[in-house]
Amino acid sequence: MTYREYVLAAYAVFAAVLAWDYVAPRLRMAQLRRAARREAARRATAKQPLAGGLQR
């Protein structure tokens, strides 16, 4: 491996890590938002009385 190849490989690794540091938190936030929306929908439907169900 020549010095030029070493430098290019080092820059490629740096760019990949930098891109992952940018993308990973956004993926996690999207996952958390989806989970929060699902939980809110689940709680909203749980509060509604069942149609034709028993009355307490």
C-alpha positions in Angstrom: 0.0 0.0 0.0 1.4 3.3 -1.0 1.1 6.5 1.0 -1.5 7.8 -1.4 -3.7 4.7 -1.0 -3.3 4.9 2.8 -4.4 8.6 2.8 -7.4 7.8 0.5 -8.4 4.9 2.7 -8.2 7.0 5.8 -10.3 9.8 4.3 -12.9 7.1 3.1 -13.1 5.7 6.7 -13.4 9.2 8.1 -16.2 10.1 5.6 -18.1 6.8 6.4 -17.9 7.4 10.2 -18.9 11.1 9.8 -21.9 10.0 7.7 -22.9 7.4 10.2 -22.7 9.9 13.0 -25.1 12.1 11.1 -27.6 9.4 10.1 -27.7 7.2 13.2 -29.4 9.7 15.6 -31.9 10.6 13.0 -32.8 6.9 12.5 -33.2 6.5 16.3 -35.3 9.6 16.6 -37.6 8.4 13.8 -37.9 5.0 15.6 -38.8 6.8 18.9 -41.4 9.0 17.2 -43.1 6.0 15.6 -43.1 4.2 18.9 -44.6 7.3 20.6 -47.3 7.6 18.0 -48.2 3.9 18.3 -48.4 4.2 22.1 -50.6 7.3 21.9 -52.9 5.6 19.4 -53.0 2.5 21.7 -53.9 4.7 24.7 -56.5 6.7 22.8 -58.3 3.5 21.6 -58.1 2.0 25.1 -60.0 5.0 26.6 -62.8 4.7 24.1 -65.7 2.5 25.3 -66.3 -0.7 23.2 -69.4 -0.5 21.0 -72.0 -2.9 22.3 -69.8 -3.8 25.3 -70.8 -4.2 28.9 -71.6 -1.0 30.8 -70.2 -0.5 34.3 
